[in-house]
Amino acid sequence: MSRIKKNDTVLVISGKDKGKRGSVIDVVCKEGRILVQGINVVIRHAKARKQGDVAGIKHEERPVDISNVMPICPSCKKPCRIGSTKLDSGKRGRICISCKENI
């Protein structure tokens, strides 16, 4: 079970965007990296390669290491550690360690 999933809100705890919050766009489990909206934005100068393409400056997000972010609990609105528990349906679920609520 993954600690962070798509559409979770996370807080950046290290790096150039430390202290910023954003929503997870994509999770790459094998590499241990995530793509967060508005975090680690780089500028790309794009050249028009085909007829109809537009040249210009594009801003895009780059992946961040999963260890550099901390999930934010939706109930207590604080950065938290994630634990796991067995649900009534038999599946495993994620819980906030501080307030014990399901995520």
N, C-alpha and C positions, 0 to 999 in steps of 0.2 A: 504494500500500500504506500502510495506516495504522500509525502508530507505536504507538498504544495501541488494544487491542481489548477486547471484552467479556470479563469474567471474569479480566482481568489484575489483579495486585496493584500498587498505585501508592503512592507517597509524596508527600505534599503539601509543596511546597518554598516556598510563599509564601501569605500570607493569614492569616486568623484561626485556621485549623486546621493551621498549619505544624508539621511533624514527625509528623503522624498518618498511619497506613497504612489502606488500605481496598481493597475489591474493586470493580471497575468494573461498574456495573449496565447502563448504556446509553451509547452514543456518538452524538453528533449532529454529523456531519461538516461539514455546511453552515455551522453556527454556530461550529464549533471548540470545542465544550463537551462535557464528560462528566459523568455522574452517578455518584458514588462512594458506596458504602454507609457511612453513619455520618459523612460529611463534609459541611460546610455545611448543617447541620440547622437549620431554622427552625420556629417555633411558629405554628400557625394555630388561631385560635379559630373553630370551625365551629358554625354555627347550624342547628338542625333545620329543614329546608325542607319536607319531606314527612312525612306521618304514618308513623311507624316509624323515621325517621332519629333518630340519637342526637346531641345537641349535646355539645360537649366540646372539649378542647384536643388538637390533633393535631400530632405531630412528623413533618416530612417533609424529605427531602433536596432541595436545589436544585442545578442544574448548576454546575460549576466550569470555568473556562477550561482548555483542554488544556495551555497553557504553564505553568500553576501546579502541575503534577504531573510526577513522574518515575517511569517503570516500574521495578519491582523484578525482577531476574533470578531465575528459579526455581532455578538451579543454584548461584550464588554468594551468593544472598540479600542482594545489595547494590543500591542504586539505580544505574541504568546508562543510558547512551545506547544507542539502538537503531540498528543498521546493517542492511543487507540483503545477501543473497547469493543466488545461483542454486542451487537444489536439484537433485538428480539427476533428479527427475521433470520438470524444466524450469520449474517454478514458482519464484517468488521467496519467500524466507523471511526471517524476522527473526532477527538474532543480537545477542548482548550484545557490546558493543565491548570491554569489559575482559577477559572470559574466553573469548570466541569461541564460546560454546555457542548452540545453537538455542533459540529461545523458543517 
